[in-house]
Amino acid sequence: MLEIQERKLLDLIKYPIITDKTTKLLEDNQYCFAVNKTANKVNIKQAIEYLFNVKVKSINTCNQPKQKRTVGKFIGNKPNYKKAIITLKDNETINLFSED
């Protein structure tokens, strides 16, 4: 039962979002992640604390709007995702960039 719960927590967080805007947020101890669309703030907090062994101060979430893409004569939509902005407590950090 416990392994199933841990597996669900691992599947909630997809990948970190690294853009110019999100790297500026790192100075304020805020990190952006793409998460599962069905995840709520409580589940995201449990997953981040379990994965990175840190304490979460607050979480803001937003569903990204659909974006149209055209390839030749074909028109389609880019897959949209849910974005979570996680603020950590003052003495906590997450190392997103490995130094290998």
Backbone torsions as a table, in degrees:
resi	resn	phi	psi	omega
1	MET	NA	-41.6	-178.7
2	LEU	-67.8	-35.2	179.4
3	GLU	-67.2	-35.6	178.1
4	ILE	-65.0	-42.0	178.9
5	GLN	-62.7	-43.9	179.4
6	GLU	-65.1	-37.6	-179.4
7	ARG	-65.8	-38.8	177.7
8	LYS	-64.9	-37.6	178.7
9	LEU	-66.1	-37.7	179.3
10	LEU	-67.7	-33.4	-177.8
11	ASP	-78.8	-15.3	-178.6
12	LEU	-69.2	-42.2	-177.1
13	ILE	-89.6	120.1	-177.0
14	LYS	-88.4	-60.6	-177.7
15	TYR	-162.6	157.2	174.8
16	PRO	-76.9	146.0	177.2
17	ILE	-97.3	118.8	-177.2
18	ILE	-120.1	105.2	176.4
19	THR	-133.6	-179.9	177.6
20	ASP	-61.5	-42.8	-177.9
21	LYS	-66.9	-40.5	-177.9
22	THR	-74.0	-28.3	176.1
23	THR	-71.2	-28.3	172.9
24	LYS	-69.1	-32.4	178.7
25	LEU	-68.5	-22.4	179.3
26	LEU	-61.4	-28.9	177.7
27	GLU	-65.6	-29.0	178.1
28	ASP	-92.9	12.7	179.5
29	ASN	64.5	38.8	177.0
30	GLN	-118.7	138.8	-177.4
31	TYR	-127.5	143.2	-179.6
32	CYS	-111.5	134.8	178.9
33	PHE	-134.7	145.4	168.2
34	ALA	-85.6	130.6	-175.8
35	VAL	-126.1	169.9	177.6
36	ASN	-62.3	142.3	-176.8
37	LYS	-66.0	-23.5	-179.3
38	THR	-90.6	-2.2	-176.4
39	ALA	-74.4	142.3	173.6
40	ASN	-109.7	176.5	-173.0
41	LYS	-64.6	-36.0	-179.8
42	VAL	-65.4	-44.9	179.3
43	ASN	-66.3	-39.1	179.2
44	ILE	-64.5	-41.6	178.9
45	LYS	-62.4	-44.4	177.9
46	GLN	-61.8	-40.9	-177.9
47	ALA	-67.3	-44.1	-179.5
48	ILE	-65.4	-43.0	179.9
49	GLU	-66.6	-33.5	178.5
50	TYR	-74.4	-43.8	-176.1
51	LEU	-70.8	-46.1	-171.0
52	PHE	-106.2	-3.6	177.8
53	ASN	56.6	52.7	179.3
54	VAL	-130.6	169.3	176.0
55	LYS	-105.5	127.9	-177.2
56	VAL	-93.2	132.5	177.8
57	LYS	-88.1	-50.3	179.6
58	SER	-154.7	163.1	-179.6
59	ILE	-136.1	133.3	171.3
60	ASN	-118.9	135.6	179.7
61	THR	-125.8	153.3	174.1
62	CYS	-154.3	144.2	174.8
63	ASN	-89.1	124.0	179.9
64	GLN	-72.8	140.9	179.3
65	PRO	-74.1	161.5	177.4
66	LYS	-68.9	145.5	177.3
67	GLN	-122.8	130.6	179.4
68	LYS	-80.4	140.8	175.0
69	ARG	-130.8	139.2	178.0
70	THR	-117.8	127.3	174.2
71	VAL	-122.4	104.0	-175.4
72	GLY	66.0	-123.8	179.0
73	LYS	-95.5	0.5	-178.0
74	PHE	-94.5	134.6	178.9
75	ILE	-115.4	130.6	179.7
76	GLY	-145.6	-176.8	179.6
77	ASN	-115.9	140.6	172.3
78	LYS	-73.7	144.9	178.7
79	PRO	-66.7	129.0	179.0
80	ASN	-90.7	162.3	-174.5
81	TYR	-144.1	170.0	176.9
82	LYS	-101.8	132.4	-178.1
83	LYS	-108.0	135.2	177.2
84	ALA	-119.4	126.8	175.2
85	ILE	-105.1	114.2	-173.8
86	ILE	-104.5	126.2	173.8
87	THR	-102.5	125.3	-179.2
88	LEU	-95.6	162.3	175.6
89	LYS	-66.2	165.3	-167.5
90	ASP	-57.8	-40.8	-174.3
91	ASN	-94.5	9.9	-177.5
92	GLU	-103.5	146.6	175.1
93	THR	-145.0	157.4	173.7
94	ILE	-120.4	129.5	-180.0
95	ASN	-91.5	99.8	179.8
96	LEU	-85.4	-26.3	-176.7
97	PHE	-107.1	111.6	179.1
98	SER	-76.7	151.3	-176.3
99	GLU	-106.9	45.5	178.2
100	ASP	-92.0	NA	NA
